[in-house]
Amino acid sequence: MKNMKSNSILSLGFVLFIIIIFSHPTSTKAQEVEDEREFDYSKGGKMGPEKWGAMKKEWSICSNGKMQSPIDMSSRRVEMVVSSKKLYRSYKACNATVRNRGHDIMLQWEGDAGSIIINNTIYALKQAHWHSPSEHTINGKRYDMELHMVHLSVDNKIAVIAVLYNVGKSNHFLSKLAVNISSMIDQKGMHGYNGILNPKEIQMSSRRYYRYIGSLTVPPCTENVVWTISRKIRTVSKAQIKLLREAVHDYAASNARPIQPDNQRGILFYGPGARQ
């Protein structure tokens, strides 16, 4: 009787263990790679974008995926959706750390930095990083820089908000990070503590934006990512773009993945009057 009771407890414990494992999926497969030095952006190189899918088995979708990003927001492909409803964003100030991942500078929030809601799903803000030039294009036009704000839901779904920039006035949010990013240029350290930062200070248009289903733009190129690209083009200074490239020590002029086939995916444009 005692052995039966012990076995029952063990069986119950095993069942609970399995439930815990499967009800709390890890984000390692969904999230972008932590160390970007395993690949690069050199065209035609051994580690360039054309070779990402062959470099690792878990990166194969980079080559054979049908919903890869970035893509071009072409007027002939975009479906207009008249809507006065803003993109719901509820961000809050939170501790953040500046990190050098190898090809980009990433700002990682440590705690609750707020969230967005898309189709009744809540996506928590996790990190932001920059690409130059822009990865997405509008009617074939490539911009000088693109910011990605990466969000994750409790069941590991990914949503990214992208903001495009042209060279012009200095960007206020990047100005707050300049000292920490500069400190990485002459030091071998990969981290730089920045303190409390409020994502609300990242300017973007919540009223006019593109929406489509794509992928991460770096390995493992995970698909079914909900992309929201703000239509209003912001400004950034040449010095700020240069600083972001110098700080990563990769000596590359850019860190933008080439445009991928849209494969007739739906691209929606939301806004009052729905005019691009």
MIGUSE-533983 format. One line per field, with one value per residue (C-alpha): x, y, z; residue in three letters; residue number from 1. Coordinates in nm, 4 decimals, m for minus. Layout:
BEGIN
xx (X / ...)
yy (Y / ...)
zz (Z / ...)
resn (ALA / ...)
resi (NUM / ...)
END
This chain:
BEGIN
xx (0.0000 / 0.2872 / 0.4668 / 0.1465 / 0.1093 / 0.4731 / 0.4301 / 0.1152 / 0.2988 / 0.5862 / 0.3420 / 0.1599 / 0.4907 / 0.5938 / 0.2611 / 0.2938 / 0.6496 / 0.5322 / 0.2486 / 0.4911 / 0.7369 / 0.4753 / 0.2811 / 0.5917 / 0.7613 / 1.1084 / 1.1795 / 1.5129 / 1.3659 / 1.1429 / 1.3830 / 1.6689 / 2.0171 / 2.2004 / 2.5428 / 2.5345 / 2.9016 / 2.7981 / 2.6791 / 2.7404 / 2.5960 / 2.8658 / 2.7133 / 2.8411 / 3.0440 / 3.0591 / 2.8470 / 2.6322 / 2.2494 / 2.2437 / 2.4127 / 2.2257 / 1.9841 / 2.2662 / 2.4805 / 2.2685 / 1.9810 / 1.7699 / 1.8299 / 1.7061 / 1.3880 / 1.6085 / 1.6433 / 1.3244 / 1.0694 / 0.7720 / 0.7037 / 1.0461 / 1.1220 / 1.1972 / 0.9744 / 0.8828 / 0.5580 / 0.4575 / 0.1465 / 0.0246 / 0.0256 / m0.1052 / m0.4709 / m0.6064 / m0.8032 / m0.9869 / m0.9505 / m0.9283 / m0.8292 / m0.4735 / m0.2283 / m0.2668 / 0.0588 / 0.0984 / 0.4668 / 0.6280 / 0.9716 / 1.1891 / 1.5529 / 1.7350 / 2.0773 / 2.2652 / 2.4242 / 2.6528 / 2.5288 / 2.7934 / 2.6243 / 2.3825 / 2.3333 / 2.0421 / 1.8532 / 1.7094 / 1.4457 / 1.4795 / 1.1300 / 0.7894 / 0.8350 / 0.4733 / 0.3047 / 0.1015 / m0.2261 / m0.2869 / m0.6011 / m0.6695 / m0.3224 / m0.0934 / 0.2719 / 0.5231 / 0.8099 / 1.1442 / 1.4086 / 1.4887 / 1.7735 / 1.8760 / 1.9569 / 2.1188 / 2.0177 / 1.6531 / 1.5549 / 1.1969 / 1.1367 / 0.8332 / 0.7776 / 1.1405 / 1.2781 / 1.5287 / 1.5662 / 1.8783 / 1.7905 / 1.5257 / 1.4380 / 1.2846 / 1.0917 / 1.0531 / 0.7560 / 0.6675 / 0.3354 / 0.3014 / 0.2680 / 0.5842 / 0.4256 / 0.6326 / 0.5278 / 0.7695 / 0.7071 / 0.9406 / 1.0182 / 1.1969 / 1.4397 / 1.6023 / 1.9127 / 1.8190 / 1.7902 / 1.9358 / 1.7056 / 1.6101 / 1.5903 / 1.9275 / 2.0821 / 2.0025 / 2.1997 / 2.4981 / 2.7307 / 2.6733 / 2.7064 / 3.0238 / 3.1806 / 3.1678 / 3.3905 / 3.7130 / 3.6314 / 3.6043 / 3.3009 / 2.9768 / 2.7432 / 2.6728 / 2.4223 / 2.1951 / 1.9444 / 1.5761 / 1.4429 / 1.0881 / 0.9891 / 0.7228 / 1.0036 / 1.0488 / 0.8433 / 0.6257 / 0.2907 / 0.0196 / m0.2454 / m0.0918 / 0.0960 / 0.1524 / 0.0778 / 0.1797 / 0.2947 / 0.6654 / 0.9720 / 1.2654 / 1.5243 / 1.8170 / 1.8668 / 1.6804 / 1.4422 / 1.1364 / 0.8131 / 0.4585 / 0.5918 / 0.3336 / 0.5001 / 0.3754 / 0.5691 / 0.4992 / 0.4329 / 0.5706 / 0.9409 / 1.1473 / 1.4947 / 1.8357 / 2.1729 / 2.4611 / 2.6714 / 2.4171 / 2.4056 / 2.7856 / 2.8041 / 2.5757 / 2.7960 / 3.1285 / 3.0195 / 2.9695 / 3.3305 / 3.2232 / 3.3682 / 3.0663 / 2.9059 / 2.5563 / 2.3567 / 2.0431 / 1.9109 / 1.8179 / 1.4507 / 1.2769 / 1.0037 / 0.6570 / 0.5019 / 0.1710 / 0.1276 / m0.1368 / m0.0041 / m0.2502 / m0.2254 / m0.4261 / m0.5103 / m0.7771 / m0.8718 / m0.6239 / m0.4024 / m0.0302)
yy (0.0000 / 0.2294 / 0.1490 / 0.2149 / 0.5517 / 0.6383 / 0.5365 / 0.7476 / 1.0499 / 0.9928 / 0.9570 / 1.2737 / 1.4563 / 1.3422 / 1.4538 / 1.7953 / 1.8217 / 1.7499 / 2.0033 / 2.2704 / 2.2012 / 2.2240 / 2.5143 / 2.7373 / 2.7251 / 2.8702 / 3.1677 / 3.0407 / 2.9176 / 3.2168 / 3.4921 / 3.6301 / 3.4904 / 3.6376 / 3.6278 / 3.7569 / 3.6818 / 3.3417 / 3.5114 / 3.8344 / 4.0572 / 4.0234 / 3.9724 / 3.6509 / 3.5660 / 3.2355 / 3.3721 / 3.6196 / 3.6289 / 3.3883 / 3.1220 / 3.1640 / 2.8785 / 2.6319 / 2.7235 / 2.5498 / 2.3040 / 2.5250 / 2.8174 / 2.6344 / 2.8415 / 3.1423 / 2.9785 / 2.7787 / 2.9880 / 3.1363 / 3.4271 / 3.5839 / 3.9473 / 4.2197 / 4.2952 / 4.5981 / 4.7800 / 4.8341 / 5.0443 / 4.7902 / 4.5188 / 4.7127 / 4.6856 / 5.0034 / 4.9724 / 5.2863 / 5.3027 / 5.5798 / 5.3320 / 5.3809 / 5.0993 / 5.0229 / 5.0803 / 5.0894 / 5.1380 / 5.2290 / 5.3292 / 5.0330 / 4.9378 / 4.8673 / 4.7457 / 4.8356 / 4.5292 / 4.4695 / 4.1507 / 4.1449 / 4.3252 / 4.5531 / 4.7454 / 4.6081 / 4.7819 / 4.5154 / 4.6044 / 4.4117 / 4.3804 / 4.5150 / 4.7817 / 4.7611 / 4.6034 / 4.6318 / 4.4599 / 4.3185 / 4.1162 / 4.0726 / 3.9273 / 4.1037 / 4.1277 / 4.2437 / 4.4691 / 4.2901 / 4.4729 / 4.7213 / 4.7346 / 4.9254 / 4.8388 / 5.0670 / 5.1196 / 5.0206 / 4.6605 / 4.7265 / 4.9514 / 5.1488 / 5.1418 / 5.0383 / 5.3259 / 5.2256 / 5.4595 / 5.5415 / 5.3476 / 5.1197 / 5.0549 / 4.7248 / 4.6958 / 4.3238 / 4.2014 / 3.8547 / 3.7059 / 3.4544 / 3.1739 / 3.2807 / 3.4681 / 3.7549 / 4.1036 / 4.3692 / 4.7418 / 4.9045 / 5.2756 / 5.4119 / 5.7060 / 5.9460 / 6.1515 / 6.4866 / 6.6184 / 6.4127 / 6.1508 / 6.2389 / 5.8811 / 5.7817 / 6.0950 / 5.9565 / 5.6416 / 5.8097 / 5.8036 / 5.4334 / 5.3359 / 5.5457 / 5.3673 / 5.0410 / 5.1701 / 5.1653 / 4.8796 / 4.5058 / 4.4754 / 4.3693 / 4.5355 / 4.8880 / 4.9683 / 5.2542 / 5.2737 / 5.3535 / 5.4248 / 5.4923 / 5.3333 / 5.6040 / 5.8387 / 5.6462 / 5.8518 / 5.6708 / 5.7039 / 5.4933 / 5.6048 / 5.5204 / 5.1933 / 4.8829 / 4.5317 / 4.1933 / 3.8475 / 3.7836 / 3.6607 / 3.7665 / 3.9329 / 3.7563 / 3.3847 / 3.1701 / 3.3667 / 3.2432 / 3.2973 / 3.4036 / 3.7296 / 4.0101 / 4.3166 / 4.6725 / 4.9397 / 5.3002 / 5.5119 / 5.8400 / 5.8687 / 6.0050 / 6.1619 / 6.0586 / 6.2286 / 6.0857 / 6.0865 / 5.8701 / 5.6133 / 5.6076 / 5.5588 / 5.2540 / 5.0946 / 5.1798 / 5.0480 / 4.6887 / 4.6477 / 4.4415 / 4.6960 / 4.6451 / 4.9382 / 4.7987 / 4.5348 / 4.5092 / 4.1834 / 4.2007 / 4.2257 / 3.8857 / 3.7601 / 3.8614 / 3.5437 / 3.7264 / 3.7841 / 4.0301 / 4.3731 / 4.6030 / 4.9774 / 5.1262 / 5.4930 / 5.7651 / 5.7813 / 5.4945 / 5.6916 / 5.6137)
zz (0.0000 / 0.0893 / m0.2396 / m0.4348 / m0.2645 / m0.3401 / m0.7043 / m0.7298 / m0.5916 / m0.8351 / m1.1257 / m1.0247 / m0.9952 / m1.3447 / m1.4927 / m1.3274 / m1.4614 / m1.8164 / m1.7827 / m1.6606 / m1.9426 / m2.2168 / m2.0711 / m2.0460 / m2.3876 / m2.3999 / m2.6234 / m2.7567 / m3.0853 / m3.1371 / m3.0419 / m3.2453 / m3.1882 / m2.8904 / m3.0557 / m3.4138 / m3.4816 / m3.6221 / m3.9420 / m4.1337 / m4.4051 / m4.6712 / m5.0144 / m5.1690 / m4.8572 / m4.6719 / m4.3867 / m4.5816 / m4.6073 / m4.9038 / m4.6876 / m4.3576 / m4.4305 / m4.4949 / m4.1958 / m3.9324 / m3.9492 / m3.7231 / m3.9615 / m4.2738 / m4.2939 / m4.3804 / m4.7245 / m4.7731 / m4.5837 / m4.7711 / m4.5354 / m4.4963 / m4.4110 / m4.5035 / m4.8027 / m5.0128 / m4.9359 / m5.2976 / m5.3671 / m5.6222 / m5.3532 / m5.0533 / m4.9502 / m4.7897 / m4.4647 / m4.3575 / m3.9808 / m3.7231 / m3.4540 / m3.3315 / m3.2713 / m2.9008 / m2.7130 / m2.3357 / m2.2563 / m1.9264 / m1.7960 / m1.7008 / m1.6418 / m1.9676 / m2.0765 / m2.3954 / m2.5563 / m2.8532 / m3.0226 / m3.2921 / m3.5833 / m3.4031 / m3.0813 / m2.8815 / m2.6040 / m2.3734 / m2.1157 / m1.7890 / m1.6480 / m1.7450 / m2.0118 / m2.1221 / m2.4205 / m2.7391 / m2.8286 / m3.1774 / m3.2543 / m2.8810 / m2.8175 / m2.5693 / m2.6730 / m2.4095 / m2.5198 / m2.4836 / m2.6844 / m2.9599 / m3.2124 / m3.5244 / m3.8866 / m4.1415 / m4.4112 / m4.3610 / m4.4274 / m4.5394 / m4.8383 / m4.9568 / m5.3338 / m5.3729 / m5.1629 / m4.8965 / m4.5986 / m4.3975 / m4.0819 / m3.9328 / m3.5682 / m3.4605 / m3.1331 / m3.0604 / m2.8545 / m2.7268 / m2.6093 / m2.3259 / m2.5814 / m2.7669 / m3.0579 / m3.1940 / m3.3008 / m3.4257 / m3.4669 / m3.7205 / m3.7572 / m4.0655 / m4.0621 / m4.3070 / m4.2336 / m4.0807 / m3.7271 / m3.4424 / m3.2972 / m2.9389 / m2.8109 / m2.9577 / m2.8084 / m2.4625 / m2.5452 / m2.7100 / m2.4073 / m2.3419 / m2.7069 / m2.7436 / m2.4471 / m2.6409 / m2.9196 / m2.7181 / m2.4823 / m2.5321 / m2.3037 / m2.4675 / m2.2167 / m2.1025 / m1.8310 / m1.9224 / m1.6358 / m1.6663 / m2.0158 / m2.1284 / m2.4637 / m2.4961 / m2.5990 / m2.9234 / m3.1672 / m3.4184 / m3.5886 / m3.4249 / m3.6731 / m4.0128 / m4.0525 / m4.2649 / m4.1369 / m4.2749 / m4.1597 / m4.2018 / m4.0166 / m3.8049 / m4.0300 / m3.8615 / m3.7908 / m3.7066 / m3.9380 / m3.7441 / m3.9400 / m3.8426 / m3.7028 / m3.7010 / m3.8538 / m3.8051 / m3.9968 / m3.9024 / m4.2127 / m4.0779 / m4.1586 / m3.8691 / m3.8719 / m3.7432 / m3.7831 / m3.9875 / m3.6720 / m3.4883 / m3.7692 / m3.7815 / m3.4035 / m3.4157 / m3.6822 / m3.5140 / m3.1755 / m3.2917 / m3.4199 / m3.7234 / m3.9712 / m4.1973 / m4.3730 / m4.3189 / m4.1335 / m4.3486 / m4.4905 / m4.8619 / m4.9644 / m4.9687 / m5.2079 / m5.0868 / m5.2337 / m5.2799 / m4.9076 / m4.7979 / m4.7002 / m4.5253 / m4.4749 / m4.1871 / m4.1532 / m4.1714 / m4.5370 / m4.5899 / m4.8273 / m4.8327)
resn (MET / LYS / ASN / MET / LYS / SER / ASN / SER / ILE / LEU / SER / LEU / GLY / PHE / VAL / LEU / PHE / ILE / ILE / ILE / ILE / PHE / SER / HIS / PRO / THR / SER / THR / LYS / ALA / GLN / GLU / VAL / GLU / ASP / GLU / ARG / GLU / PHE / ASP / TYR / SER / LYS / GLY / GLY / LYS / MET / GLY / PRO / GLU / LYS / TRP / GLY / ALA / MET / LYS / LYS / GLU / TRP / SER / ILE / CYS / SER / ASN / GLY / LYS / MET / GLN / SER / PRO / ILE / ASP / MET / SER / SER / ARG / ARG / VAL / GLU / MET / VAL / VAL / SER / SER / LYS / LYS / LEU / TYR / ARG / SER / TYR / LYS / ALA / CYS / ASN / ALA / THR / VAL / ARG / ASN / ARG / GLY / HIS / ASP / ILE / MET / LEU / GLN / TRP / GLU / GLY / ASP / ALA / GLY / SER / ILE / ILE / ILE / ASN / ASN / THR / ILE / TYR / ALA / LEU / LYS / GLN / ALA / HIS / TRP / HIS / SER / PRO / SER / GLU / HIS / THR / ILE / ASN / GLY / LYS / ARG / TYR / ASP / MET / GLU / LEU / HIS / MET / VAL / HIS / LEU / SER / VAL / ASP / ASN / LYS / ILE / ALA / VAL / ILE / ALA / VAL / LEU / TYR / ASN / VAL / GLY / LYS / SER / ASN / HIS / PHE / LEU / SER / LYS / LEU / ALA / VAL / ASN / ILE / SER / SER / MET / ILE / ASP / GLN / LYS / GLY / MET / HIS / GLY / TYR / ASN / GLY / ILE / LEU / ASN / PRO / LYS / GLU / ILE / GLN / MET / SER / SER / ARG / ARG / TYR / TYR / ARG / TYR / ILE / GLY / SER / LEU / THR / VAL / PRO / PRO / CYS / THR / GLU / ASN / VAL / VAL / TRP / THR / ILE / SER / ARG / LYS / ILE / ARG / THR / VAL / SER / LYS / ALA / GLN / ILE / LYS / LEU / LEU / ARG / GLU / ALA / VAL / HIS / ASP / TYR / ALA / ALA / SER / ASN / ALA / ARG / PRO / ILE / GLN / PRO / ASP / ASN / GLN / ARG / GLY / ILE / LEU / PHE / TYR / GLY / PRO / GLY / ALA / ARG / GLN)
resi (1 / 2 / 3 / 4 / 5 / 6 / 7 / 8 / 9 / 10 / 11 / 12 / 13 / 14 / 15 / 16 / 17 / 18 / 19 / 20 / 21 / 22 / 23 / 24 / 25 / 26 / 27 / 28 / 29 / 30 / 31 / 32 / 33 / 34 / 35 / 36 / 37 / 38 / 39 / 40 / 41 / 42 / 43 / 44 / 45 / 46 / 47 / 48 / 49 / 50 / 51 / 52 / 53 / 54 / 55 / 56 / 57 / 58 / 59 / 60 / 61 / 62 / 63 / 64 / 65 / 66 / 67 / 68 / 69 / 70 / 71 / 72 / 73 / 74 / 75 / 76 / 77 / 78 / 79 / 80 / 81 / 82 / 83 / 84 / 85 / 86 / 87 / 88 / 89 / 90 / 91 / 92 / 93 / 94 / 95 / 96 / 97 / 98 / 99 / 100 / 101 / 102 / 103 / 104 / 105 / 106 / 107 / 108 / 109 / 110 / 111 / 112 / 113 / 114 / 115 / 116 / 117 / 118 / 119 / 120 / 121 / 122 / 123 / 124 / 125 / 126 / 127 / 128 / 129 / 130 / 131 / 132 / 133 / 134 / 135 / 136 / 137 / 138 / 139 / 140 / 141 / 142 / 143 / 144 / 145 / 146 / 147 / 148 / 149 / 150 / 151 / 152 / 153 / 154 / 155 / 156 / 157 / 158 / 159 / 160 / 161 / 162 / 163 / 164 / 165 / 166 / 167 / 168 / 169 / 170 / 171 / 172 / 173 / 174 / 175 / 176 / 177 / 178 / 179 / 180 / 181 / 182 / 183 / 184 / 185 / 186 / 187 / 188 / 189 / 190 / 191 / 192 / 193 / 194 / 195 / 196 / 197 / 198 / 199 / 200 / 201 / 202 / 203 / 204 / 205 / 206 / 207 / 208 / 209 / 210 / 211 / 212 / 213 / 214 / 215 / 216 / 217 / 218 / 219 / 220 / 221 / 222 / 223 / 224 / 225 / 226 / 227 / 228 / 229 / 230 / 231 / 232 / 233 / 234 / 235 / 236 / 237 / 238 / 239 / 240 / 241 / 242 / 243 / 244 / 245 / 246 / 247 / 248 / 249 / 250 / 251 / 252 / 253 / 254 / 255 / 256 / 257 / 258 / 259 / 260 / 261 / 262 / 263 / 264 / 265 / 266 / 267 / 268 / 269 / 270 / 271 / 272 / 273 / 274 / 275 / 276)
END
